[in-house]
Amino acid sequence: MNEFKWNEDDFEKDIIEEEQPKKEKRKFGVKTLAASIALTMVISISGYALLNPAITKFVEGFSKNNSVAIKQNDESINKALENITPNAVATPLNQTPTGEKMEIPDIADKVGPAVVGVINKTTYANSFPYSYYGFAPDGTQTEIEQGSGSGILISADGYVVTNHHVVEGATSLSVILSTGTEYTATLIGSDERTDLALLKIEGDSFPYATFGDSNALRVGELCVAIGNPLGQELAGTVTVGYISALNRSVTIDNKTLTLIQTDAAINPGNSGGALVNQYGQVIGINTAKISSSNLEGLGFAIPTAEATPILSDLMQSGYVKGRPVIGISGSAITAQQAKRYGLVEGVYVYSMSAGSPANLSGIKVGDIITECNGTKVKTVDELNDIKNQYKPGDTINLKVYRGGQNIDIALILAEEMPN
């Protein structure tokens, strides 16, 4: 079976072990740079209670949405946002191509310096015992896992676009220019839903790329991919291909993205790199490939038309504004499960946060949402599809099943905020 994968899955990761003085620490599981897309695609809630013991058993295995993002204090984020001014030299977005089509070496010369390496370091304490010849050493072992991807400088003052899955779980981030110079990077914002992230490095005269209009692409056009496959050793690699298809719906880790398909080689480490048109404009952010021993030449990129509004929100606010949220974590109850446990099909609510729209509306943990605005819903995706037609402040009408009864609930949507 074919499997779509983020391009960092096969990264070589360096593990550095350090011995620290023995003291109590939080313990973290081993993190990888693989995209950790939530099964339910809803707001993260820590902890949940099951009020209906009849279905406790089959929800025990549901994964919780542990969000991503580098842990930074508010001061560092606010400081970075304060540096954004209306006059900042940012990349012109969605420009109409001007001039003649460029030769491939000229495209590489123009865009290559703006493509960078993104280094993600994750520090964690070893959660299992280790010993030398049977004797455990004093102290605690700390391991640093390092992965790398690509990114694109989009402004002279150091804004870098990359993939969410490249920066996910990072303890620290750095950016390496095509010259080999390394800069500490600040995570301005990251959006798991679209697999986009925005970083900032300090400076004022960086080479940067311009965005073209991905909506103007035609199948069969030549394109160039620039990135760092397999890490910094192969930084600035240029591959050439064609636009194979447009508006491909690709599901990766239970998230569906609309992507550009290309046969330009996009390998592990290319994630976050540039897909460029014949005019030297970035028209896609490389993100995924199909992994199969029988297939080649199936790479995918996020269209700039999709990325532009997301990056604008991340740059100005640190998160994507205007997304409505219900405020639950839930999972679908299938027809088979409903029959087995004497329930109904719908979205089972297994957690919510205090003060969320769901909590304020009277929804309870253990409820099963069966309708939204008169339309039956059987999955979280179906519920989200209807919810996403509205904006924060709008009211939606839900029908929930509770204790053998159907209850009508009016819920006022709130704006989804970063965790």
URCOR-V932689 format. One line per field, one symbol per residue. phi: phi as a letter, one per 20 degrees, with the letter a starting at -180 (. if undefined). psi: psi as a letter, one per 30 degrees, with the letter a starting at -180 (. if undefined). burial: # if it has 9 or more other C-alpha atoms within 8 Angstrom, else .. Layout:
phi->???
psi->???
burial->???
This chain:
phi->.fcecffegdgfdedddcedgfbfcfddffedeffdeffelcgfcenbddedffdgfeegeffeeefeofecfffffffffffecgefedffelffgcnefefgffffffegfeeceddddcdbefecfbbdlndfffndeddddcccbdbcfdbfenecebegffegmfebcbcdfffnfdcfddefabcffdlcbcdcderbbffbedeeeffefcfoffbcdcacfmoffdgmfdccacfeaclfecdclmcdddcedbeffcdgofgnfdddefdmdfdadfbbbedbfdccmcdccffffffgfffffffecnbeenefbencdbbfefffffffdmdcfqdfedabefnfgfffeofcgofcedbclndfcdcfffffgfgffdcgnfdddddcdblndecececefdefdff
psi->kkkkklfgegkkkkkkkkklkklklkkklkklgkkikkefhlkkkkllkjfjffgeeffefkkljjlakkjlleeeeeeeeffklfgkilkkkhkkklalklleeeeeeefeffklkkkjkkklkkglllljhfkklklkkkkjkklkallkkglfggkkkakefefkgkelklkklfffkkkkkkjelkjeefhklklklklghkkllkkljffflkkfkklkkkaikgaffhkgkklkaljellhkjkkkhgkkljlkklgkkjlkffkfakkkafggkkgljkellkjkffklhilkkkkfeeeeeeeeeeeeffljlgklkehlkllkjleeeeeeghalkajkjflllkfleeeffgklkfljkfljhfkkkfleeeeeeeeffllkflklkkkkkjhglkkkkkkjklkkll.
burial->...######.#.....................###.#########....#.....#.......##...##......#..##..#......#.###......#....##.#################............########################################....#.########..#######....#########....#.############.#############.#.####.#.####################################.....########.##.##.###.#####.############..###....##########..######.#.########....####.##..###..##...#######......########...
